[in-house]
Amino acid sequence: MSTTIHDRDDRMAGYWRYRRERFARRRRLAEAHGPLHPLRVRRRLVAGYVAALAAMHLVAIPLCAAVLRADDPAWGRWGVAWAVLVLVAMALWQLVVYAAGTLDDAPRECLDEYELSRLDRLRGRAYRIGVWFLMLFSGGALALGAWVAATRPDWAAGVPYVLGVIALLGGLSILAIPSVTLAWTTPED
């Protein structure tokens, strides 16, 4: 059975129709019952997410130090704390996205001009920050790899883990910019 371009187009059109209908359903529900999440609740969720990210940054420092010292048994405690904080931050991020009205996931056709311009501006800002983070992260990873290979070969096993922790921190911080900003600044109607 071969798939033609028209079959794929029909499937994609159905998917986008489903997304538009789902967003319209959510918006009708919000209009009928008032705001699902008042501004103070949204701001508390954002504050919780930012606090979880800050705690992840603080736990990452001793975790990375313990991982680089292979004989240090403390990395297990810090690793468990890190894993719990990652799960908490991801759950809070999903709540923030939902509280913001899932505008950052809405099809473009469902948004008015104001929402679309705000979302485009926030996505552009997140993209620029992400590009700079990736450039600095890549340069730092290359420099760290060269330094470790030359001076501390005993750290070589822990470096990929440390780089993964840094990449996850950066990704969770940068990708949430549109949702967090929308949840914090969108006024109640």
C-alpha positions as protocol buffer text, in pm:
chain_id: "A"
residue {
  index: 1
  type: MET
  ca { x: 0 y: 0 z: 0 }
}
residue {
  index: 2
  type: SER
  ca { x: 153 y: 328 z: -104 }
}
residue {
  index: 3
  type: THR
  ca { x: 89 y: 662 z: 55 }
}
residue {
  index: 4
  type: THR
  ca { x: 39 y: 954 z: -175 }
}
residue {
  index: 5
  type: ILE
  ca { x: 96 y: 1316 z: -97 }
}
residue {
  index: 6
  type: HIS
  ca { x: -282 y: 1370 z: -94 }
}
residue {
  index: 7
  type: ASP
  ca { x: -328 y: 1104 z: 178 }
}
residue {
  index: 8
  type: ARG
  ca { x: -71 y: 1279 z: 397 }
}
residue {
  index: 9
  type: ASP
  ca { x: -232 y: 1617 z: 329 }
}
residue {
  index: 10
  type: ASP
  ca { x: -574 y: 1477 z: 428 }
}
residue {
  index: 11
  type: ARG
  ca { x: -433 y: 1336 z: 753 }
}
residue {
  index: 12
  type: MET
  ca { x: -261 y: 1666 z: 837 }
}
residue {
  index: 13
  type: ALA
  ca { x: -575 y: 1863 z: 755 }
}
residue {
  index: 14
  type: GLY
  ca { x: -769 y: 1636 z: 991 }
}
residue {
  index: 15
  type: TYR
  ca { x: -509 y: 1687 z: 1263 }
}
residue {
  index: 16
  type: TRP
  ca { x: -516 y: 2065 z: 1230 }
}
residue {
  index: 17
  type: ARG
  ca { x: -898 y: 2062 z: 1223 }
}
residue {
  index: 18
  type: TYR
  ca { x: -891 y: 1860 z: 1547 }
}
residue {
  index: 19
  type: ARG
  ca { x: -651 y: 2109 z: 1710 }
}
residue {
  index: 20
  type: ARG
  ca { x: -865 y: 2408 z: 1605 }
}
residue {
  index: 21
  type: GLU
  ca { x: -1181 y: 2241 z: 1739 }
}
residue {
  index: 22
  type: ARG
  ca { x: -1012 y: 2146 z: 2067 }
}
residue {
  index: 23
  type: PHE
  ca { x: -888 y: 2502 z: 2121 }
}
residue {
  index: 24
  type: ALA
  ca { x: -1229 y: 2649 z: 2029 }
}
residue {
  index: 25
  type: ARG
  ca { x: -1394 y: 2410 z: 2278 }
}
residue {
  index: 26
  type: ARG
  ca { x: -1156 y: 2520 z: 2554 }
}
residue {
  index: 27
  type: ARG
  ca { x: -1213 y: 2885 z: 2474 }
}
residue {
  index: 28
  type: ARG
  ca { x: -1594 y: 2843 z: 2476 }
}
residue {
  index: 29
  type: LEU
  ca { x: -1570 y: 2669 z: 2813 }
}
residue {
  index: 30
  type: ALA
  ca { x: -1360 y: 2953 z: 2954 }
}
residue {
  index: 31
  type: GLU
  ca { x: -1604 y: 3215 z: 2822 }
}
residue {
  index: 32
  type: ALA
  ca { x: -1906 y: 3030 z: 2960 }
}
residue {
  index: 33
  type: HIS
  ca { x: -1767 y: 2972 z: 3310 }
}
residue {
  index: 34
  type: GLY
  ca { x: -1538 y: 3269 z: 3350 }
}
residue {
  index: 35
  type: PRO
  ca { x: -1161 y: 3244 z: 3378 }
}
residue {
  index: 36
  type: LEU
  ca { x: -1047 y: 2896 z: 3469 }
}
residue {
  index: 37
  type: HIS
  ca { x: -755 y: 3032 z: 3664 }
}
residue {
  index: 38
  type: PRO
  ca { x: -758 y: 3380 z: 3815 }
}
residue {
  index: 39
  type: LEU
  ca { x: -448 y: 3593 z: 3790 }
}
residue {
  index: 40
  type: ARG
  ca { x: -332 y: 3524 z: 4146 }
}
residue {
  index: 41
  type: VAL
  ca { x: -347 y: 3145 z: 4088 }
}
residue {
  index: 42
  type: ARG
  ca { x: -155 y: 3178 z: 3763 }
}
residue {
  index: 43
  type: ARG
  ca { x: 109 y: 3390 z: 3934 }
}
residue {
  index: 44
  type: ARG
  ca { x: 142 y: 3136 z: 4216 }
}
residue {
  index: 45
  type: LEU
  ca { x: 196 y: 2860 z: 3959 }
}
residue {
  index: 46
  type: VAL
  ca { x: 460 y: 3070 z: 3783 }
}
residue {
  index: 47
  type: ALA
  ca { x: 631 y: 3144 z: 4115 }
}
residue {
  index: 48
  type: GLY
  ca { x: 629 y: 2773 z: 4198 }
}
residue {
  index: 49
  type: TYR
  ca { x: 780 y: 2686 z: 3860 }
}
residue {
  index: 50
  type: VAL
  ca { x: 1052 y: 2950 z: 3894 }
}
residue {
  index: 51
  type: ALA
  ca { x: 1124 y: 2832 z: 4250 }
}
residue {
  index: 52
  type: ALA
  ca { x: 1155 y: 2472 z: 4124 }
}
residue {
  index: 53
  type: LEU
  ca { x: 1398 y: 2589 z: 3854 }
}
residue {
  index: 54
  type: ALA
  ca { x: 1600 y: 2783 z: 4110 }
}
residue {
  index: 55
  type: ALA
  ca { x: 1614 y: 2477 z: 4335 }
}
residue {
  index: 56
  type: MET
  ca { x: 1724 y: 2267 z: 4037 }
}
residue {
  index: 57
  type: HIS
  ca { x: 2006 y: 2513 z: 3972 }
}
residue {
  index: 58
  type: LEU
  ca { x: 2113 y: 2497 z: 4336 }
}
residue {
  index: 59
  type: VAL
  ca { x: 2101 y: 2118 z: 4351 }
}
residue {
  index: 60
  type: ALA
  ca { x: 2285 y: 2090 z: 4019 }
}
residue {
  index: 61
  type: ILE
  ca { x: 2602 y: 2243 z: 4163 }
}
residue {
  index: 62
  type: PRO
  ca { x: 2672 y: 1980 z: 4433 }
}
residue {
  index: 63
  type: LEU
  ca { x: 2535 y: 1706 z: 4204 }
}
residue {
  index: 64
  type: CYS
  ca { x: 2782 y: 1791 z: 3928 }
}
residue {
  index: 65
  type: ALA
  ca { x: 3066 y: 1825 z: 4179 }
}
residue {
  index: 66
  type: ALA
  ca { x: 2984 y: 1483 z: 4327 }
}
residue {
  index: 67
  type: VAL
  ca { x: 2960 y: 1322 z: 3982 }
}
residue {
  index: 68
  type: LEU
  ca { x: 3300 y: 1455 z: 3881 }
}
residue {
  index: 69
  type: ARG
  ca { x: 3450 y: 1309 z: 4199 }
}
residue {
  index: 70
  type: ALA
  ca { x: 3388 y: 944 z: 4115 }
}
residue {
  index: 71
  type: ASP
  ca { x: 3462 y: 820 z: 4468 }
}
residue {
  index: 72
  type: ASP
  ca { x: 3207 y: 1055 z: 4632 }
}
residue {
  index: 73
  type: PRO
  ca { x: 2894 y: 862 z: 4739 }
}
residue {
  index: 74
  type: ALA
  ca { x: 2694 y: 1186 z: 4780 }
}
residue {
  index: 75
  type: TRP
  ca { x: 2596 y: 1192 z: 4413 }
}
residue {
  index: 76
  type: GLY
  ca { x: 2317 y: 942 z: 4488 }
}
residue {
  index: 77
  type: ARG
  ca { x: 2144 y: 1177 z: 4733 }
}
residue {
  index: 78
  type: TRP
  ca { x: 2183 y: 1473 z: 4502 }
}
residue {
  index: 79
  type: GLY
  ca { x: 2069 y: 1262 z: 4207 }
}
residue {
  index: 80
  type: VAL
  ca { x: 1744 y: 1166 z: 4381 }
}
residue {
  index: 81
  type: ALA
  ca { x: 1682 y: 1529 z: 4479 }
}
residue {
  index: 82
  type: TRP
  ca { x: 1754 y: 1634 z: 4120 }
}
residue {
  index: 83
  type: ALA
  ca { x: 1512 y: 1376 z: 3977 }
}
residue {
  index: 84
  type: VAL
  ca { x: 1233 y: 1482 z: 4215 }
}
residue {
  index: 85
  type: LEU
  ca { x: 1286 y: 1849 z: 4127 }
}
residue {
  index: 86
  type: VAL
  ca { x: 1277 y: 1770 z: 3754 }
}
residue {
  index: 87
  type: LEU
  ca { x: 943 y: 1593 z: 3795 }
}
residue {
  index: 88
  type: VAL
  ca { x: 803 y: 1878 z: 4006 }
}
residue {
  index: 89
  type: ALA
  ca { x: 921 y: 2141 z: 3754 }
}
residue {
  index: 90
  type: MET
  ca { x: 772 y: 1951 z: 3461 }
}
residue {
  index: 91
  type: ALA
  ca { x: 438 y: 1910 z: 3639 }
}
residue {
  index: 92
  type: LEU
  ca { x: 431 y: 2280 z: 3731 }
}
residue {
  index: 93
  type: TRP
  ca { x: 518 y: 2374 z: 3374 }
}
residue {
  index: 94
  type: GLN
  ca { x: 219 y: 2176 z: 3245 }
}
residue {
  index: 95
  type: LEU
  ca { x: -4 y: 2353 z: 3498 }
}
residue {
  index: 96
  type: VAL
  ca { x: 134 y: 2691 z: 3391 }
}
residue {
  index: 97
  type: VAL
  ca { x: 65 y: 2608 z: 3025 }
}
residue {
  index: 98
  type: TYR
  ca { x: -291 y: 2506 z: 3110 }
}
residue {
  index: 99
  type: ALA
  ca { x: -344 y: 2812 z: 3332 }
}
residue {
  index: 100
  type: ALA
  ca { x: -224 y: 3038 z: 3050 }
}
residue {
  index: 101
  type: GLY
  ca { x: -506 y: 2901 z: 2837 }
}
residue {
  index: 102
  type: THR
  ca { x: -275 y: 2687 z: 2622 }
}
residue {
  index: 103
  type: LEU
  ca { x: -226 y: 2993 z: 2401 }
}
residue {
  index: 104
  type: ASP
  ca { x: 131 y: 2891 z: 2326 }
}
residue {
  index: 105
  type: ASP
  ca { x: -2 y: 2569 z: 2170 }
}
residue {
  index: 106
  type: ALA
  ca { x: -303 y: 2718 z: 1992 }
}
residue {
  index: 107
  type: PRO
  ca { x: -334 y: 2704 z: 1613 }
}
residue {
  index: 108
  type: ARG
  ca { x: -259 y: 3042 z: 1457 }
}
residue {
  index: 109
  type: GLU
  ca { x: -605 y: 3065 z: 1302 }
}
residue {
  index: 110
  type: CYS
  ca { x: -766 y: 3058 z: 1647 }
}
residue {
  index: 111
  type: LEU
  ca { x: -583 y: 3358 z: 1787 }
}
residue {
  index: 112
  type: ASP
  ca { x: -670 y: 3722 z: 1739 }
}
residue {
  index: 113
  type: GLU
  ca { x: -411 y: 3976 z: 1622 }
}
residue {
  index: 114
  type: TYR
  ca { x: -312 y: 4084 z: 1973 }
}
residue {
  index: 115
  type: GLU
  ca { x: -262 y: 3728 z: 2100 }
}
residue {
  index: 116
  type: LEU
  ca { x: -75 y: 3634 z: 1785 }
}
residue {
  index: 117
  type: SER
  ca { x: 161 y: 3932 z: 1806 }
}
residue {
  index: 118
  type: ARG
  ca { x: 233 y: 3868 z: 2175 }
}
residue {
  index: 119
  type: LEU
  ca { x: 295 y: 3499 z: 2114 }
}
residue {
  index: 120
  type: ASP
  ca { x: 522 y: 3566 z: 1816 }
}
residue {
  index: 121
  type: ARG
  ca { x: 720 y: 3821 z: 2017 }
}
residue {
  index: 122
  type: LEU
  ca { x: 762 y: 3580 z: 2311 }
}
residue {
  index: 123
  type: ARG
  ca { x: 856 y: 3289 z: 2085 }
}
residue {
  index: 124
  type: GLY
  ca { x: 1110 y: 3511 z: 1909 }
}
residue {
  index: 125
  type: ARG
  ca { x: 1261 y: 3610 z: 2241 }
}
residue {
  index: 126
  type: ALA
  ca { x: 1281 y: 3245 z: 2353 }
}
residue {
  index: 127
  type: TYR
  ca { x: 1439 y: 3153 z: 2018 }
}
residue {
  index: 128
  type: ARG
  ca { x: 1706 y: 3424 z: 2047 }
}
residue {
  index: 129
  type: ILE
  ca { x: 1788 y: 3326 z: 2405 }
}
residue {
  index: 130
  type: GLY
  ca { x: 1798 y: 2960 z: 2299 }
}
residue {
  index: 131
  type: VAL
  ca { x: 2038 y: 3030 z: 2014 }
}
residue {
  index: 132
  type: TRP
  ca { x: 2273 y: 3220 z: 2244 }
}
residue {
  index: 133
  type: PHE
  ca { x: 2251 y: 2945 z: 2506 }
}
residue {
  index: 134
  type: LEU
  ca { x: 2332 y: 2679 z: 2246 }
}
residue {
  index: 135
  type: MET
  ca { x: 2628 y: 2876 z: 2112 }
}
residue {
  index: 136
  type: LEU
  ca { x: 2770 y: 2937 z: 2460 }
}
residue {
  index: 137
  type: PHE
  ca { x: 2690 y: 2581 z: 2572 }
}
residue {
  index: 138
  type: SER
  ca { x: 2860 y: 2430 z: 2266 }
}
residue {
  index: 139
  type: GLY
  ca { x: 3169 y: 2646 z: 2310 }
}
residue {
  index: 140
  type: GLY
  ca { x: 3180 y: 2567 z: 2681 }
}
residue {
  index: 141
  type: ALA
  ca { x: 3137 y: 2195 z: 2614 }
}
residue {
  index: 142
  type: LEU
  ca { x: 3424 y: 2198 z: 2364 }
}
residue {
  index: 143
  type: ALA
  ca { x: 3649 y: 2390 z: 2601 }
}
residue {
  index: 144
  type: LEU
  ca { x: 3558 y: 2167 z: 2895 }
}
residue {
  index: 145
  type: GLY
  ca { x: 3614 y: 1853 z: 2689 }
}
residue {
  index: 146
  type: ALA
  ca { x: 3957 y: 1971 z: 2576 }
}
residue {
  index: 147
  type: TRP
  ca { x: 4055 y: 2074 z: 2928 }
}
residue {
  index: 148
  type: VAL
  ca { x: 3934 y: 1747 z: 3082 }
}
residue {
  index: 149
  type: ALA
  ca { x: 4115 y: 1538 z: 2820 }
}
residue {
  index: 150
  type: ALA
  ca { x: 4438 y: 1726 z: 2881 }
}
residue {
  index: 151
  type: THR
  ca { x: 4441 y: 1772 z: 3258 }
}
residue {
  index: 152
  type: ARG
  ca { x: 4177 y: 1557 z: 3434 }
}
residue {
  index: 153
  type: PRO
  ca { x: 4116 y: 1232 z: 3244 }
}
residue {
  index: 154
  type: ASP
  ca { x: 3960 y: 1082 z: 3559 }
}
residue {
  index: 155
  type: TRP
  ca { x: 3666 y: 1322 z: 3515 }
}
residue {
  index: 156
  type: ALA
  ca { x: 3593 y: 1203 z: 3160 }
}
residue {
  index: 157
  type: ALA
  ca { x: 3319 y: 961 z: 3268 }
}
residue {
  index: 158
  type: GLY
  ca { x: 3124 y: 1232 z: 3452 }
}
residue {
  index: 159
  type: VAL
  ca { x: 3143 y: 1510 z: 3195 }
}
residue {
  index: 160
  type: PRO
  ca { x: 2855 y: 1386 z: 2972 }
}
residue {
  index: 161
  type: TYR
  ca { x: 2628 y: 1369 z: 3278 }
}
residue {
  index: 162
  type: VAL
  ca { x: 2726 y: 1721 z: 3382 }
}
residue {
  index: 163
  type: LEU
  ca { x: 2663 y: 1850 z: 3030 }
}
residue {
  index: 164
  type: GLY
  ca { x: 2322 y: 1677 z: 3027 }
}
residue {
  index: 165
  type: VAL
  ca { x: 2228 y: 1846 z: 3354 }
}
residue {
  index: 166
  type: ILE
  ca { x: 2328 y: 2186 z: 3216 }
}
residue {
  index: 167
  type: ALA
  ca { x: 2140 y: 2126 z: 2888 }
}
residue {
  index: 168
  type: LEU
  ca { x: 1824 y: 2020 z: 3072 }
}
residue {
  index: 169
  type: LEU
  ca { x: 1839 y: 2324 z: 3298 }
}
residue {
  index: 170
  type: GLY
  ca { x: 1880 y: 2555 z: 3001 }
}
residue {
  index: 171
  type: GLY
  ca { x: 1606 y: 2385 z: 2802 }
}
residue {
  index: 172
  type: LEU
  ca { x: 1350 y: 2391 z: 3084 }
}
residue {
  index: 173
  type: SER
  ca { x: 1432 y: 2755 z: 3152 }
}
residue {
  index: 174
  type: ILE
  ca { x: 1420 y: 2877 z: 2792 }
}
residue {
  index: 175
  type: LEU
  ca { x: 1131 y: 2676 z: 2652 }
}
residue {
  index: 176
  type: ALA
  ca { x: 896 y: 2797 z: 2924 }
}
residue {
  index: 177
  type: ILE
  ca { x: 944 y: 3168 z: 2848 }
}
residue {
  index: 178
  type: PRO
  ca { x: 625 y: 3209 z: 2638 }
}
residue {
  index: 179
  type: SER
  ca { x: 402 y: 3013 z: 2878 }
}
residue {
  index: 180
  type: VAL
  ca { x: 539 y: 3173 z: 3192 }
}
residue {
  index: 181
  type: THR
  ca { x: 513 y: 3525 z: 3050 }
}
residue {
  index: 182
  type: LEU
  ca { x: 160 y: 3469 z: 2923 }
}
residue {
  index: 183
  type: ALA
  ca { x: 48 y: 3321 z: 3255 }
}
residue {
  index: 184
  type: TRP
  ca { x: 204 y: 3608 z: 3451 }
}
residue {
  index: 185
  type: THR
  ca { x: 94 y: 3903 z: 3236 }
}
residue {
  index: 186
  type: THR
  ca { x: -237 y: 3809 z: 3074 }
}
residue {
  index: 187
  type: PRO
  ca { x: -505 y: 4015 z: 3251 }
}
residue {
  index: 188
  type: GLU
  ca { x: -835 y: 3872 z: 3363 }
}
residue {
  index: 189
  type: ASP
  ca { x: -1117 y: 3960 z: 3125 }
}
